[in-house]
Amino acid sequence: MTPVTHRGIMGPMLRLLPVLIVIGLALLALIDCLARDEDEIRGLPKVLWVFVILLFPLLGSLAWFLLGRPRGATGFGYGGGSGQQPRPTPPKPLAPDDDPEFLRSLNTRPRDDEEDRK
């Protein structure tokens, strides 16, 4: 007579856990890779990194995080960037009279008109 073992539901769930971890890691690496600019990525071109992650989910994901991801990157996707502070962009003028280029063009217009009249 063979002994009856009762595994319950935890047996199949524990076997499924590593698979779910690998899928989650691969998805995280894929999203992070796709969200990066081409000039941020190290090692291989972005398209090749995507293929490596898709063909070899565990090794490709680990390789992406160790070798392909920008150095010092702390976040994932668009929010993380390369870990550097974003460059501040100069504020754009709200109205024409706030735009120095527009005001300069106003100063040259009357001179052009006066030269045409002579």
Backbone atoms as SQL, in Angstrom:
CREATE TABLE atoms (id INTEGER PRIMARY KEY, chain TEXT, resi INTEGER, resn TEXT, atom TEXT, x REAL, y REAL, z REAL);
INSERT INTO atoms VALUES
  (1, 'A', 1, 'MET', 'N', 0.831, -1.169, 0.000),
  (2, 'A', 1, 'MET', 'CA', 0.000, 0.000, 0.000),
  (3, 'A', 1, 'MET', 'C', 0.888, 1.250, 0.000),
  (4, 'A', 2, 'THR', 'N', 0.573, 2.212, -0.858),
  (5, 'A', 2, 'THR', 'CA', 1.384, 3.426, -0.952),
  (6, 'A', 2, 'THR', 'C', 0.799, 4.487, -0.037),
  (7, 'A', 3, 'PRO', 'N', 1.700, 5.248, 0.584),
  (8, 'A', 3, 'PRO', 'CA', 1.202, 6.300, 1.476),
  (9, 'A', 3, 'PRO', 'C', 0.548, 7.427, 0.666),
  (10, 'A', 4, 'VAL', 'N', -0.495, 7.970, 1.209),
  (11, 'A', 4, 'VAL', 'CA', -1.212, 9.073, 0.570),
  (12, 'A', 4, 'VAL', 'C', -0.651, 10.383, 1.122),
  (13, 'A', 5, 'THR', 'N', -0.208, 11.228, 0.214),
  (14, 'A', 5, 'THR', 'CA', 0.294, 12.536, 0.650),
  (15, 'A', 5, 'THR', 'C', -0.694, 13.606, 0.231),
  (16, 'A', 6, 'HIS', 'N', -0.857, 14.543, 1.093),
  (17, 'A', 6, 'HIS', 'CA', -1.794, 15.618, 0.822),
  (18, 'A', 6, 'HIS', 'C', -0.992, 16.903, 0.606),
  (19, 'A', 7, 'ARG', 'N', -0.893, 17.314, -0.622),
  (20, 'A', 7, 'ARG', 'CA', -0.140, 18.529, -0.936),
  (21, 'A', 7, 'ARG', 'C', -1.013, 19.772, -0.820),
  (22, 'A', 8, 'GLY', 'N', -2.251, 19.611, -1.034),
  (23, 'A', 8, 'GLY', 'CA', -3.138, 20.768, -0.996),
  (24, 'A', 8, 'GLY', 'C', -2.887, 21.675, -2.194),
  (25, 'A', 9, 'ILE', 'N', -3.210, 22.918, -2.024),
  (26, 'A', 9, 'ILE', 'CA', -3.074, 23.870, -3.127),
  (27, 'A', 9, 'ILE', 'C', -1.689, 24.516, -3.153),
  (28, 'A', 10, 'MET', 'N', -0.931, 24.423, -2.075),
  (29, 'A', 10, 'MET', 'CA', 0.362, 25.092, -2.004),
  (30, 'A', 10, 'MET', 'C', 1.394, 24.455, -2.926),
  (31, 'A', 11, 'GLY', 'N', 1.312, 23.179, -3.193),
  (32, 'A', 11, 'GLY', 'CA', 2.275, 22.510, -4.074),
  (33, 'A', 11, 'GLY', 'C', 2.309, 23.122, -5.468),
  (34, 'A', 12, 'PRO', 'N', 1.183, 23.170, -6.184),
  (35, 'A', 12, 'PRO', 'CA', 1.179, 23.769, -7.524),
  (36, 'A', 12, 'PRO', 'C', 1.488, 25.270, -7.504),
  (37, 'A', 13, 'MET', 'N', 1.078, 25.957, -6.472),
  (38, 'A', 13, 'MET', 'CA', 1.333, 27.396, -6.406),
  (39, 'A', 13, 'MET', 'C', 2.821, 27.681, -6.218),
  (40, 'A', 14, 'LEU', 'N', 3.479, 26.868, -5.422),
  (41, 'A', 14, 'LEU', 'CA', 4.903, 27.072, -5.218),
  (42, 'A', 14, 'LEU', 'C', 5.702, 26.759, -6.479),
  (43, 'A', 15, 'ARG', 'N', 5.222, 25.823, -7.274),
  (44, 'A', 15, 'ARG', 'CA', 5.889, 25.526, -8.536),
  (45, 'A', 15, 'ARG', 'C', 5.665, 26.649, -9.549),
  (46, 'A', 16, 'LEU', 'N', 4.568, 27.354, -9.415),
  (47, 'A', 16, 'LEU', 'CA', 4.232, 28.433, -10.339),
  (48, 'A', 16, 'LEU', 'C', 4.946, 29.742, -9.988),
  (49, 'A', 17, 'LEU', 'N', 5.353, 29.894, -8.751),
  (50, 'A', 17, 'LEU', 'CA', 5.975, 31.134, -8.286),
  (51, 'A', 17, 'LEU', 'C', 7.245, 31.509, -9.065),
  (52, 'A', 18, 'PRO', 'N', 8.194, 30.601, -9.297),
  (53, 'A', 18, 'PRO', 'CA', 9.378, 30.994, -10.084),
  (54, 'A', 18, 'PRO', 'C', 9.026, 31.434, -11.506),
  (55, 'A', 19, 'VAL', 'N', 8.046, 30.796, -12.101),
  (56, 'A', 19, 'VAL', 'CA', 7.621, 31.173, -13.457),
  (57, 'A', 19, 'VAL', 'C', 7.064, 32.597, -13.447),
  (58, 'A', 20, 'LEU', 'N', 6.245, 32.914, -12.452),
  (59, 'A', 20, 'LEU', 'CA', 5.677, 34.259, -12.358),
  (60, 'A', 20, 'LEU', 'C', 6.751, 35.311, -12.088),
  (61, 'A', 21, 'ILE', 'N', 7.751, 34.952, -11.308),
  (62, 'A', 21, 'ILE', 'CA', 8.856, 35.885, -11.029),
  (63, 'A', 21, 'ILE', 'C', 9.643, 36.167, -12.308),
  (64, 'A', 22, 'VAL', 'N', 9.925, 35.129, -13.090),
  (65, 'A', 22, 'VAL', 'CA', 10.674, 35.307, -14.344),
  (66, 'A', 22, 'VAL', 'C', 9.866, 36.156, -15.325),
  (67, 'A', 23, 'ILE', 'N', 8.554, 35.898, -15.430),
  (68, 'A', 23, 'ILE', 'CA', 7.701, 36.686, -16.329),
  (69, 'A', 23, 'ILE', 'C', 7.657, 38.146, -15.879),
  (70, 'A', 24, 'GLY', 'N', 7.515, 38.365, -14.579),
  (71, 'A', 24, 'GLY', 'CA', 7.486, 39.736, -14.064),
  (72, 'A', 24, 'GLY', 'C', 8.798, 40.466, -14.294),
  (73, 'A', 25, 'LEU', 'N', 9.907, 39.775, -14.075),
  (74, 'A', 25, 'LEU', 'CA', 11.224, 40.378, -14.303),
  (75, 'A', 25, 'LEU', 'C', 11.418, 40.711, -15.782),
  (76, 'A', 26, 'ALA', 'N', 10.986, 39.802, -16.662),
  (77, 'A', 26, 'ALA', 'CA', 11.122, 40.035, -18.102),
  (78, 'A', 26, 'ALA', 'C', 10.254, 41.212, -18.539),
  (79, 'A', 27, 'LEU', 'N', 9.032, 41.297, -18.022),
  (80, 'A', 27, 'LEU', 'CA', 8.163, 42.427, -18.367),
  (81, 'A', 27, 'LEU', 'C', 8.752, 43.749, -17.874),
  (82, 'A', 28, 'LEU', 'N', 9.279, 43.733, -16.676),
  (83, 'A', 28, 'LEU', 'CA', 9.898, 44.935, -16.116),
  (84, 'A', 28, 'LEU', 'C', 11.097, 45.373, -16.964),
  (85, 'A', 29, 'ALA', 'N', 11.934, 44.426, -17.349),
  (86, 'A', 29, 'ALA', 'CA', 13.097, 44.740, -18.179),
  (87, 'A', 29, 'ALA', 'C', 12.672, 45.222, -19.560),
  (88, 'A', 30, 'LEU', 'N', 11.660, 44.596, -20.131),
  (89, 'A', 30, 'LEU', 'CA', 11.187, 44.982, -21.460),
  (90, 'A', 30, 'LEU', 'C', 10.616, 46.389, -21.461),
  (91, 'A', 31, 'ILE', 'N', 9.789, 46.694, -20.477),
  (92, 'A', 31, 'ILE', 'CA', 9.203, 48.041, -20.381),
  (93, 'A', 31, 'ILE', 'C', 10.292, 49.080, -20.153),
  (94, 'A', 32, 'ASP', 'N', 11.238, 48.766, -19.286),
  (95, 'A', 32, 'ASP', 'CA', 12.330, 49.698, -19.008),
  (96, 'A', 32, 'ASP', 'C', 13.170, 49.931, -20.260),
  (97, 'A', 33, 'CYS', 'N', 13.453, 48.881, -20.993),
  (98, 'A', 33, 'CYS', 'CA', 14.249, 49.000, -22.215),
  (99, 'A', 33, 'CYS', 'C', 13.515, 49.826, -23.270),
  (100, 'A', 34, 'LEU', 'N', 12.246, 49.557, -23.465),
  (101, 'A', 34, 'LEU', 'CA', 11.478, 50.275, -24.477),
  (102, 'A', 34, 'LEU', 'C', 11.292, 51.748, -24.134),
  (103, 'A', 35, 'ALA', 'N', 11.293, 52.072, -22.857),
  (104, 'A', 35, 'ALA', 'CA', 11.071, 53.458, -22.443),
  (105, 'A', 35, 'ALA', 'C', 12.341, 54.307, -22.521),
  (106, 'A', 36, 'ARG', 'N', 13.484, 53.678, -22.670),
  (107, 'A', 36, 'ARG', 'CA', 14.756, 54.417, -22.721),
  (108, 'A', 36, 'ARG', 'C', 15.004, 54.976, -24.109),
  (109, 'A', 37, 'ASP', 'N', 15.718, 56.104, -24.157),
  (110, 'A', 37, 'ASP', 'CA', 16.172, 56.648, -25.432),
  (111, 'A', 37, 'ASP', 'C', 17.327, 55.795, -25.928),
  (112, 'A', 38, 'GLU', 'N', 17.467, 55.750, -27.249),
  (113, 'A', 38, 'GLU', 'CA', 18.516, 54.926, -27.861),
  (114, 'A', 38, 'GLU', 'C', 19.914, 55.321, -27.375),
  (115, 'A', 39, 'ASP', 'N', 20.143, 56.607, -27.142),
  (116, 'A', 39, 'ASP', 'CA', 21.481, 57.048, -26.733),
  (117, 'A', 39, 'ASP', 'C', 21.781, 56.768, -25.261),
  (118, 'A', 40, 'GLU', 'N', 20.787, 56.379, -24.486),
  (119, 'A', 40, 'GLU', 'CA', 21.012, 56.028, -23.073),
  (120, 'A', 40, 'GLU', 'C', 21.451, 54.580, -22.893),
  (121, 'A', 41, 'ILE', 'N', 21.119, 53.737, -23.842),
  (122, 'A', 41, 'ILE', 'CA', 21.309, 52.295, -23.695),
  (123, 'A', 41, 'ILE', 'C', 22.755, 51.917, -23.976),
  (124, 'A', 42, 'ARG', 'N', 23.289, 51.034, -23.134),
  (125, 'A', 42, 'ARG', 'CA', 24.679, 50.590, -23.279),
  (126, 'A', 42, 'ARG', 'C', 24.728, 49.209, -23.921),
  (127, 'A', 43, 'GLY', 'N', 25.834, 48.902, -24.545),
  (128, 'A', 43, 'GLY', 'CA', 26.096, 47.544, -25.027),
  (129, 'A', 43, 'GLY', 'C', 25.579, 47.255, -26.415),
  (130, 'A', 44, 'LEU', 'N', 24.300, 47.070, -26.539),
  (131, 'A', 44, 'LEU', 'CA', 23.674, 46.695, -27.803),
  (132, 'A', 44, 'LEU', 'C', 22.643, 47.742, -28.208),
  (133, 'A', 45, 'PRO', 'N', 22.249, 47.749, -29.471),
  (134, 'A', 45, 'PRO', 'CA', 21.126, 48.616, -29.863),
  (135, 'A', 45, 'PRO', 'C', 19.837, 48.171, -29.173),
  (136, 'A', 46, 'LYS', 'N', 18.913, 49.085, -29.057),
  (137, 'A', 46, 'LYS', 'CA', 17.657, 48.827, -28.347),
  (138, 'A', 46, 'LYS', 'C', 16.926, 47.612, -28.919),
  (139, 'A', 47, 'VAL', 'N', 16.878, 47.494, -30.251),
  (140, 'A', 47, 'VAL', 'CA', 16.155, 46.379, -30.887),
  (141, 'A', 47, 'VAL', 'C', 16.750, 45.044, -30.469),
  (142, 'A', 48, 'LEU', 'N', 18.071, 44.954, -30.414),
  (143, 'A', 48, 'LEU', 'CA', 18.700, 43.701, -30.003),
  (144, 'A', 48, 'LEU', 'C', 18.435, 43.391, -28.531),
  (145, 'A', 49, 'TRP', 'N', 18.423, 44.420, -27.687),
  (146, 'A', 49, 'TRP', 'CA', 18.101, 44.188, -26.270),
  (147, 'A', 49, 'TRP', 'C', 16.690, 43.625, -26.137),
  (148, 'A', 50, 'VAL', 'N', 15.747, 44.160, -26.920),
  (149, 'A', 50, 'VAL', 'CA', 14.369, 43.647, -26.859),
  (150, 'A', 50, 'VAL', 'C', 14.334, 42.175, -27.246),
  (151, 'A', 51, 'PHE', 'N', 15.041, 41.806, -28.319),
  (152, 'A', 51, 'PHE', 'CA', 15.079, 40.400, -28.727),
  (153, 'A', 51, 'PHE', 'C', 15.743, 39.517, -27.670),
  (154, 'A', 52, 'VAL', 'N', 16.815, 39.988, -27.067),
  (155, 'A', 52, 'VAL', 'CA', 17.499, 39.205, -26.024),
  (156, 'A', 52, 'VAL', 'C', 16.560, 38.981, -24.838),
  (157, 'A', 53, 'ILE', 'N', 15.839, 40.024, -24.433),
  (158, 'A', 53, 'ILE', 'CA', 14.920, 39.891, -23.291),
  (159, 'A', 53, 'ILE', 'C', 13.774, 38.942, -23.628),
  (160, 'A', 54, 'LEU', 'N', 13.265, 39.020, -24.865),
  (161, 'A', 54, 'LEU', 'CA', 12.144, 38.153, -25.249),
  (162, 'A', 54, 'LEU', 'C', 12.579, 36.691, -25.449),
  (163, 'A', 55, 'LEU', 'N', 13.749, 36.477, -26.025),
  (164, 'A', 55, 'LEU', 'CA', 14.192, 35.109, -26.297),
  (165, 'A', 55, 'LEU', 'C', 14.724, 34.394, -25.055),
  (166, 'A', 56, 'PHE', 'N', 15.372, 35.126, -24.173),
  (167, 'A', 56, 'PHE', 'CA', 15.939, 34.558, -22.947),
  (168, 'A', 56, 'PHE', 'C', 15.445, 35.372, -21.758),
  (169, 'A', 57, 'PRO', 'N', 14.216, 35.132, -21.305),
  (170, 'A', 57, 'PRO', 'CA', 13.608, 36.010, -20.292),
  (171, 'A', 57, 'PRO', 'C', 14.441, 36.192, -19.027),
  (172, 'A', 58, 'LEU', 'N', 14.960, 35.131, -18.461),
  (173, 'A', 58, 'LEU', 'CA', 15.702, 35.268, -17.209),
  (174, 'A', 58, 'LEU', 'C', 17.082, 35.876, -17.448),
  (175, 'A', 59, 'LEU', 'N', 17.861, 35.256, -18.320),
  (176, 'A', 59, 'LEU', 'CA', 19.212, 35.753, -18.583),
  (177, 'A', 59, 'LEU', 'C', 19.192, 37.113, -19.286),
  (178, 'A', 60, 'GLY', 'N', 18.247, 37.290, -20.213),
  (179, 'A', 60, 'GLY', 'CA', 18.145, 38.566, -20.920),
  (180, 'A', 60, 'GLY', 'C', 17.785, 39.709, -19.996),
  (181, 'A', 61, 'SER', 'N', 16.871, 39.457, -19.057),
  (182, 'A', 61, 'SER', 'CA', 16.480, 40.494, -18.097),
  (183, 'A', 61, 'SER', 'C', 17.639, 40.852, -17.176),
  (184, 'A', 62, 'LEU', 'N', 18.320, 39.824, -16.676),
  (185, 'A', 62, 'LEU', 'CA', 19.472, 40.085, -15.808),
  (186, 'A', 62, 'LEU', 'C', 20.566, 40.826, -16.572),
  (187, 'A', 63, 'ALA', 'N', 20.800, 40.426, -17.821),
  (188, 'A', 63, 'ALA', 'CA', 21.812, 41.107, -18.639),
  (189, 'A', 63, 'ALA', 'C', 21.415, 42.561, -18.877),
  (190, 'A', 64, 'TRP', 'N', 20.126, 42.806, -19.111),
  (191, 'A', 64, 'TRP', 'CA', 19.671, 44.184, -19.323),
  (192, 'A', 64, 'TRP', 'C', 19.959, 45.043, -18.090),
  (193, 'A', 65, 'PHE', 'N', 19.590, 44.554, -16.917),
  (194, 'A', 65, 'PHE', 'CA', 19.776, 45.351, -15.710),
  (195, 'A', 65, 'PHE', 'C', 21.252, 45.515, -15.348),
  (196, 'A', 66, 'LEU', 'N', 22.095, 44.542, -15.703),
  (197, 'A', 66, 'LEU', 'CA', 23.511, 44.632, -15.361),
  (198, 'A', 66, 'LEU', 'C', 24.356, 45.313, -16.439),
  (199, 'A', 67, 'LEU', 'N', 24.013, 45.095, -17.717),
  (200, 'A', 67, 'LEU', 'CA', 24.886, 45.554, -18.796),
  (201, 'A', 67, 'LEU', 'C', 24.274, 46.600, -19.723),
  (202, 'A', 68, 'GLY', 'N', 22.976, 46.587, -19.903),
  (203, 'A', 68, 'GLY', 'CA', 22.378, 47.456, -20.906),
  (204, 'A', 68, 'GLY', 'C', 21.796, 48.737, -20.378),
  (205, 'A', 69, 'ARG', 'N', 21.381, 48.714, -19.153),
  (206, 'A', 69, 'ARG', 'CA', 20.742, 49.873, -18.541),
  (207, 'A', 69, 'ARG', 'C', 21.772, 50.973, -18.286),
  (208, 'A', 70, 'PRO', 'N', 21.371, 52.232, -18.390),
  (209, 'A', 70, 'PRO', 'CA', 22.320, 53.322, -18.133),
  (210, 'A', 70, 'PRO', 'C', 22.889, 53.238, -16.717),
  (211, 'A', 71, 'ARG', 'N', 24.140, 53.636, -16.576),
  (212, 'A', 71, 'ARG', 'CA', 24.765, 53.637, -15.248),
  (213, 'A', 71, 'ARG', 'C', 24.084, 54.667, -14.368),
  (214, 'A', 72, 'GLY', 'N', 23.843, 54.301, -13.137),
  (215, 'A', 72, 'GLY', 'CA', 23.249, 55.227, -12.184),
  (216, 'A', 72, 'GLY', 'C', 21.757, 55.432, -12.366),
  (217, 'A', 73, 'ALA', 'N', 21.111, 54.665, -13.234),
  (218, 'A', 73, 'ALA', 'CA', 19.667, 54.813, -13.418),
  (219, 'A', 73, 'ALA', 'C', 18.968, 54.279, -12.185),
  (220, 'A', 74, 'THR', 'N', 18.084, 55.078, -11.623),
  (221, 'A', 74, 'THR', 'CA', 17.411, 54.673, -10.400),
  (222, 'A', 74, 'THR', 'C', 15.966, 54.291, -10.634),
  (223, 'A', 75, 'GLY', 'N', 15.314, 54.905, -11.563),
  (224, 'A', 75, 'GLY', 'CA', 13.902, 54.638, -11.796),
  (225, 'A', 75, 'GLY', 'C', 13.696, 53.756, -12.999),
  (226, 'A', 76, 'PHE', 'N', 12.459, 53.474, -13.289),
  (227, 'A', 76, 'PHE', 'CA', 12.116, 52.651, -14.435),
  (228, 'A', 76, 'PHE', 'C', 11.381, 53.500, -15.439),
  (229, 'A', 77, 'GLY', 'N', 11.705, 53.289, -16.701),
  (230, 'A', 77, 'GLY', 'CA', 10.985, 53.957, -17.773),
  (231, 'A', 77, 'GLY', 'C', 11.207, 55.448, -17.784),
  (232, 'A', 78, 'TYR', 'N', 10.161, 56.182, -18.116),
  (233, 'A', 78, 'TYR', 'CA', 10.267, 57.627, -18.300),
  (234, 'A', 78, 'TYR', 'C', 10.565, 58.354, -17.009),
  (235, 'A', 79, 'GLY', 'N', 10.097, 57.847, -15.904),
  (236, 'A', 79, 'GLY', 'CA', 10.303, 58.559, -14.649),
  (237, 'A', 79, 'GLY', 'C', 11.735, 58.539, -14.169),
  (238, 'A', 80, 'GLY', 'N', 12.507, 57.514, -14.532),
  (239, 'A', 80, 'GLY', 'CA', 13.846, 57.387, -14.002),
  (240, 'A', 80, 'GLY', 'C', 14.901, 58.119, -14.789),
  (241, 'A', 81, 'GLY', 'N', 14.854, 58.028, -16.084),
  (242, 'A', 81, 'GLY', 'CA', 15.883, 58.645, -16.898),
  (243, 'A', 81, 'GLY', 'C', 17.218, 58.018, -16.620),
  (244, 'A', 82, 'SER', 'N', 18.268, 58.783, -16.735),
  (245, 'A', 82, 'SER', 'CA', 19.605, 58.245, -16.529),
  (246, 'A', 82, 'SER', 'C', 20.126, 58.575, -15.139),
  (247, 'A', 83, 'GLY', 'N', 19.273, 59.010, -14.243),
  (248, 'A', 83, 'GLY', 'CA', 19.698, 59.327, -12.898),
  (249, 'A', 83, 'GLY', 'C', 20.217, 60.747, -12.774),
  (250, 'A', 84, 'GLN', 'N', 20.306, 61.467, -13.872),
  (251, 'A', 84, 'GLN', 'CA', 20.786, 62.830, -13.841),
  (252, 'A', 84, 'GLN', 'C', 19.611, 63.780, -13.672),
  (253, 'A', 85, 'GLN', 'N', 19.914, 64.961, -13.159),
  (254, 'A', 85, 'GLN', 'CA', 18.873, 65.972, -13.018),
  (255, 'A', 85, 'GLN', 'C', 18.480, 66.464, -14.402),
  (256, 'A', 86, 'PRO', 'N', 17.204, 66.659, -14.653),
  (257, 'A', 86, 'PRO', 'CA', 16.801, 67.171, -15.959),
  (258, 'A', 86, 'PRO', 'C', 17.289, 68.605, -16.142),
  (259, 'A', 87, 'ARG', 'N', 17.662, 68.918, -17.377),
  (260, 'A', 87, 'ARG', 'CA', 18.109, 70.274, -17.661),
  (261, 'A', 87, 'ARG', 'C', 16.921, 71.219, -17.632),
  (262, 'A', 88, 'PRO', 'N', 17.061, 72.327, -16.912),
  (263, 'A', 88, 'PRO', 'CA', 15.937, 73.261, -16.890),
  (264, 'A', 88, 'PRO', 'C', 15.803, 73.948, -18.251),
  (265, 'A', 89, 'THR', 'N', 14.589, 74.020, -18.716),
  (266, 'A', 89, 'THR', 'CA', 14.337, 74.709, -19.977),
  (267, 'A', 89, 'THR', 'C', 13.950, 76.148, -19.671),
  (268, 'A', 90, 'PRO', 'N', 14.425, 77.073, -20.470),
  (269, 'A', 90, 'PRO', 'CA', 14.058, 78.464, -20.205),
  (270, 'A', 90, 'PRO', 'C', 12.556, 78.650, -20.380),
  (271, 'A', 91, 'PRO', 'N', 11.956, 79.464, -19.543),
  (272, 'A', 91, 'PRO', 'CA', 10.515, 79.662, -19.669),
  (273, 'A', 91, 'PRO', 'C', 10.178, 80.349, -20.984),
  (274, 'A', 92, 'LYS', 'N', 9.109, 79.889, -21.589),
  (275, 'A', 92, 'LYS', 'CA', 8.668, 80.485, -22.849),
  (276, 'A', 92, 'LYS', 'C', 7.817, 81.719, -22.545),
  (277, 'A', 93, 'PRO', 'N', 7.943, 82.735, -23.362),
  (278, 'A', 93, 'PRO', 'CA', 7.125, 83.938, -23.143),
  (279, 'A', 93, 'PRO', 'C', 5.640, 83.618, -23.264),
  (280, 'A', 94, 'LEU', 'N', 4.864, 84.254, -22.421),
  (281, 'A', 94, 'LEU', 'CA', 3.428, 84.027, -22.442),
  (282, 'A', 94, 'LEU', 'C', 2.729, 84.950, -23.432),
  (283, 'A', 95, 'ALA', 'N', 3.246, 86.127, -23.591),
  (284, 'A', 95, 'ALA', 'CA', 2.619, 87.094, -24.490),
  (285, 'A', 95, 'ALA', 'C', 3.698, 87.675, -25.394),
  (286, 'A', 96, 'PRO', 'N', 3.309, 88.250, -26.535),
  (287, 'A', 96, 'PRO', 'CA', 4.307, 88.800, -27.456),
  (288, 'A', 96, 'PRO', 'C', 5.175, 89.879, -26.819),
  (289, 'A', 97, 'ASP', 'N', 4.610, 90.684, -25.936),
  (290, 'A', 97, 'ASP', 'CA', 5.415, 91.752, -25.343),
  (291, 'A', 97, 'ASP', 'C', 6.410, 91.218, -24.302),
  (292, 'A', 98, 'ASP', 'N', 6.326, 89.931, -23.955),
  (293, 'A', 98, 'ASP', 'CA', 7.305, 89.317, -23.065),
  (294, 'A', 98, 'ASP', 'C', 8.444, 88.668, -23.845),
  (295, 'A', 99, 'ASP', 'N', 8.296, 88.568, -25.155),
  (296, 'A', 99, 'ASP', 'CA', 9.269, 87.896, -25.996),
  (297, 'A', 99, 'ASP', 'C', 10.297, 88.901, -26.507),
  (298, 'A', 100, 'PRO', 'N', 11.563, 88.788, -26.068),
  (299, 'A', 100, 'PRO', 'CA', 12.576, 89.760, -26.502),
  (300, 'A', 100, 'PRO', 'C', 12.778, 89.762, -28.019),
  (301, 'A', 101, 'GLU', 'N', 12.663, 88.606, -28.644),
  (302, 'A', 101, 'GLU', 'CA', 12.827, 88.532, -30.100),
  (303, 'A', 101, 'GLU', 'C', 11.734, 89.322, -30.813),
  (304, 'A', 102, 'PHE', 'N', 10.520, 89.233, -30.324),
  (305, 'A', 102, 'PHE', 'CA', 9.416, 89.983, -30.915),
  (306, 'A', 102, 'PHE', 'C', 9.630, 91.484, -30.730),
  (307, 'A', 103, 'LEU', 'N', 10.073, 91.887, -29.557),
  (308, 'A', 103, 'LEU', 'CA', 10.304, 93.312, -29.298),
  (309, 'A', 103, 'LEU', 'C', 11.429, 93.852, -30.182),
  (310, 'A', 104, 'ARG', 'N', 12.467, 93.043, -30.424),
  (311, 'A', 104, 'ARG', 'CA', 13.533, 93.465, -31.334),
  (312, 'A', 104, 'ARG', 'C', 13.007, 93.650, -32.748),
  (313, 'A', 105, 'SER', 'N', 12.096, 92.740, -33.150),
  (314, 'A', 105, 'SER', 'CA', 11.551, 92.857, -34.504),
  (315, 'A', 105, 'SER', 'C', 10.689, 94.105, -34.640),
  (316, 'A', 106, 'LEU', 'N', 10.069, 94.559, -33.550),
  (317, 'A', 106, 'LEU', 'CA', 9.285, 95.806, -33.597),
  (318, 'A', 106, 'LEU', 'C', 10.202, 97.004, -33.805),
  (319, 'A', 107, 'ASN', 'N', 11.367, 96.965, -33.209),
  (320, 'A', 107, 'ASN', 'CA', 12.314, 98.068, -33.355),
  (321, 'A', 107, 'ASN', 'C', 12.840, 98.173, -34.785),
  (322, 'A', 108, 'THR', 'N', 12.942, 97.056, -35.497),
  (323, 'A', 108, 'THR', 'CA', 13.466, 97.100, -36.859),
  (324, 'A', 108, 'THR', 'C', 12.382, 97.400, -37.882),
  (325, 'A', 109, 'ARG', 'N', 11.140, 97.144, -37.599),
  (326, 'A', 109, 'ARG', 'CA', 10.055, 97.380, -38.562),
  (327, 'A', 109, 'ARG', 'C', 9.898, 98.843, -38.957),
  (328, 'A', 110, 'PRO', 'N', 9.847, 99.775, -38.032),
  (329, 'A', 110, 'PRO', 'CA', 9.673, 101.171, -38.471),
  (330, 'A', 110, 'PRO', 'C', 10.844, 101.656, -39.327),
  (331, 'A', 111, 'ARG', 'N', 12.042, 101.211, -39.057),
  (332, 'A', 111, 'ARG', 'CA', 13.191, 101.607, -39.861),
  (333, 'A', 111, 'ARG', 'C', 13.044, 101.080, -41.280),
  (334, 'A', 112, 'ASP', 'N', 12.578, 99.860, -41.418),
  (335, 'A', 112, 'ASP', 'CA', 12.375, 99.296, -42.751),
  (336, 'A', 112, 'ASP', 'C', 11.318, 100.094, -43.509),
  (337, 'A', 113, 'ASP', 'N', 10.242, 100.475, -42.815),
  (338, 'A', 113, 'ASP', 'CA', 9.171, 101.238, -43.448),
  (339, 'A', 113, 'ASP', 'C', 9.671, 102.612, -43.871),
  (340, 'A', 114, 'GLU', 'N', 10.474, 103.247, -43.053),
  (341, 'A', 114, 'GLU', 'CA', 10.992, 104.591, -43.372),
  (342, 'A', 114, 'GLU', 'C', 11.937, 104.516, -44.569),
  (343, 'A', 115, 'GLU', 'N', 12.737, 103.462, -44.660),
  (344, 'A', 115, 'GLU', 'CA', 13.655, 103.338, -45.785),
  (345, 'A', 115, 'GLU', 'C', 12.888, 103.101, -47.080),
  (346, 'A', 116, 'ASP', 'N', 11.755, 102.388, -47.009),
  (347, 'A', 116, 'ASP', 'CA', 10.939, 102.144, -48.195),
  (348, 'A', 116, 'ASP', 'C', 10.286, 103.432, -48.690),
  (349, 'A', 117, 'ARG', 'N', 9.934, 104.338, -47.798),
  (350, 'A', 117, 'ARG', 'CA', 9.263, 105.561, -48.174),
  (351, 'A', 117, 'ARG', 'C', 10.210, 106.565, -48.853),
  (352, 'A', 118, 'LYS', 'N', 11.490, 106.478, -48.583),
  (353, 'A', 118, 'LYS', 'CA', 12.434, 107.449, -49.146),
  (354, 'A', 118, 'LYS', 'C', 12.720, 107.206, -50.577);
